[in-house]
Amino acid sequence: MLPMQVAEDFRSECRAIHDLLAGLPDERFAQPTLFKGWTSNAVLQHLAFWNGMACKQLEDESGLLAVLGTFRGYPGGMRGFENDHFKGLGGQALLEVWRQSGERAADLFLKADPKRRLKWSGPEMSARSSITARLMETWAHAQAVYDDLGVVRRNGDGLRHIVALGANTYGWTFRNRGLEVPQPMPCLRLTLPSGEVLAMGEDGQGERIAGPAEAFCQVVAQTRHVSDVMLQVEGPNARAWMSMAQCFAGPPQDPPAPGTRGIRQR
């Protein structure tokens, strides 16, 4: 496996999303999804902007910090900033800009030292962590687009990176809410699309989460409520974690309410 296989898996994820949207009428990109009313245009603007910022981590640190300084306190908030940055670009033209940003990020991170420390809006991170975050965010935000189009997603084993990110943010999920981290962390037994089983932690003390890797990723990325996926969640620590799991940065966010996210029926 390549040292930065996650960069190629990020590329594959981007290409699958591009194939989904290629040829879609421009007006369809402007319809709100079930994710906070964001449109597909909003999703692509957001992903393209932060792909560009990730590239700046490697190529233009001072430029990265300058943009981050401008971004903070912007009158229209994050979404307003991103929309203004792209001058309202949408539809197929935006899809192409986003596609290019993903390919460029994949190329750059594939050649980067995985351990290189990079500046960001929060604490510094490794190059591996940065491109893993890009994969997770791309996968998570695109779920709303798949759902809106009524398409059942076909995932690959690149989900392993999101599983690892979810597991690594167990403690942070609680600390981010000012809570004590319960021990032990539940053991994970998650099945990738290929059938490979990812095992993390040791069985014991009745703390266990098992099922499809996709379901676990949906919960930690907050694209589904835990009651809407096929996960076996055993033990008080496991149940508490899955009720508030958050594998992305920022202030605490509550997961979607039961039954509010899913494939739109047409």
C-alpha positions, -999 to +999 in steps of 0.1 A: +000+000+000+013+035-008+024+057+021-004+081+012-029+056-001-056+078+015-048+105-012-057+080-039-088+069-021-097+106-018-093+109-056-115+078-062-142+093-040-141+126-059-143+108-092-173+088-081-191+120-071-182+136-104-197+107-123-229+110-102-233+147-112-219+149-147-247+158-171-271+169-144-290+201-155-276+232-138-309+241-122-309+207-103-278+219-084-298+247-069-324+226-051-320+222-013-309+188+001-318+173+035-286+186+049-296+218+066-311+230+033-277+232+015-279+229-022-255+208-043-240+241-053-233+249-017-218+215-011-195+218-041-184+254-033-176+243+003-156+213-008-137+231-036-128+260-013-114+237+014-096+216-012-079+248-022-070+256+014-055+221+019-033+227-012-021+260+004-011+240+035+016+224+013+024+252-011+016+286+004+015+287+042+014+325+045-013+326+019-033+301+039-030+321+071-040+353+053-072+337+039-081+323+072-077+357+088-101+372+062-125+344+066-131+349+103-159+373+111-171+375+075-205+392+074-221+363+055-205+336+076-188+306+061-214+300+034-214+336+023-176+337+021-175+306+000-202+317-024-185+351-028-152+335-033-166+316-063-187+346-074-219+326-072-206+299-096-229+269-099-239+239-119-216+221-143-191+250-143-187+247-106-185+209-108-155+212-131-138+237-107-144+213-078-131+183-099-099+201-106-094+211-070-098+175-059-074+162-085-048+188-075-051+181-038-047+143-045-016+149-066+000+171-040-007+150-010+002+118-027+038+131-029+039+147+005+056+134+036+028+119+056+043+132+089+049+168+077+033+193+101+009+217+085-008+249+097-046+250+098-075+270+113-071+250+145-041+231+158-014+219+134-019+185+118+001+160+098-003+158+060-019+124+064-044+138+088-052+167+065-060+146+034-079+121+056-101+150+067-106+160+031-117+124+023-141+124+053-156+158+046-160+150+009-177+117+016-199+131+043-212+161+024-217+142-008-241+118+011-267+146+010-263+148-028-267+111-032-297+111-009-313+141-028-309+123-061-324+091-048-292+071-055-279+043-033-242+049-028-217+022-037-188+026-012-153+012-015-128+001+011-115+037+014-140+039+042-112+024+064-097+059+067-130+074+080-134+045+104-099+052+118-107+089+121-139+081+139-122+058+163-094+083+169-119+110+178-137+089+205-122+109+234-124+142+216-162+138+211-167+139+248-140+165+257-154+188+230-187+188+250-169+193+284-176+157+294-153+132+310-142+105+286-157+071+297-134+041+297-129+017+282-135+028+246-158+003+229-142-023+207-151-021+170-159-049+146-168-033+113-171-049+079-158-030+048-176-033+014-151-060+003-160-081+033-128-074+052-134-069+089-117-041+107-111-049+144-101-022+168-098-028+206-104-059+226-138-074+235-145-071+271-166-052+297-196-054+274-186-024+252-189-032+216-200-017+182-204-040+152-219-039+117-212-023+083-183+002+082-205+024+061-230+026+090-204+035+115-190+062+092-225+077+087-229+080+124-195+095+133-198+120+103-234+128+113-250+119+080-274+095+098-289+090+132-276+058+149-312+044+151-314+046+112-284+024+105-277-013+111-252-011+140-251-033+171-243-009+199-237-026+232-227-010+265-233+025+281-200+039+267-209+028+232-244+041+234-232+075+247-206+078+220-230+069+192-255+094+205-231+123+199-202+110+178-185+138+158-153+130+138-150+165+124-135+197+140-154+226+154-179+232+183-202+204+193-228+195+167-258+173+173-265+144+149-296+146+127-329+135+144-341+100+138-357+095+104-347+129+090-318+119+067-321+092+041-325+085+004-352+109-009-382+089-023-394+103-057 
